[in-house]
Amino acid sequence: DEQLVESGGGLVQPGGSLRLSCTTSGFPFGSYAMSWVRQHPETGPEWVSTISSRSGVRMYADSVKGRFTISRDNTKSTLYLQMNSLKPEDTGVYFCAKDWNAGVREVYSGQLTDYDIWGQGTRVTVSA
């Protein structure tokens, strides 16, 4: 079975950092673009970032550009999201999601059903 398992969430103060991980199994990780999507409790789903299969292309939502960094280790079948300078509006459940192809799309949405598969999510709370 294809599986994605997120970890690394938690409670952090504004301005702090967290590193999320997504370990995968059951499919050739290095053959697919991967994304992070978040679900904010008040504003709903939001696409965060996408990385192509070999890390050649990385895309970010304007709301996180310059603060978040997406990366992947294909030898470990693992996706990462380094989050710095966190803000209260970054609070939410973060999901990693497998795309349908190796390359990136022109437009991404925050709807998990727009992806092939996704994990159970990890909760991030940014609060003083």
Sequence and secondary structure as in RCSB ss.txt:
>XXXX:A:sequence
DEQLVESGGGLVQPGGSLRLSCTTSGFPFGSYAMSWVRQHPETGPEWVSTISSRSGVRMYADSVKGRFTISRDNT
KSTLYLQMNSLKPEDTGVYFCAKDWNAGVREVYSGQLTDYDIWGQGTRVTVSA
>XXXX:A:secstr
  EEEEE  EEE TT  EEEEEEEESS GGGS EEEEEEETTTEEEEEEEE TTSS EEE TTTTTTEEEEEETT
TTEEEEEE S  GGG EEEEEEE SSSS  S   S GGGSSEE   EEEEE  
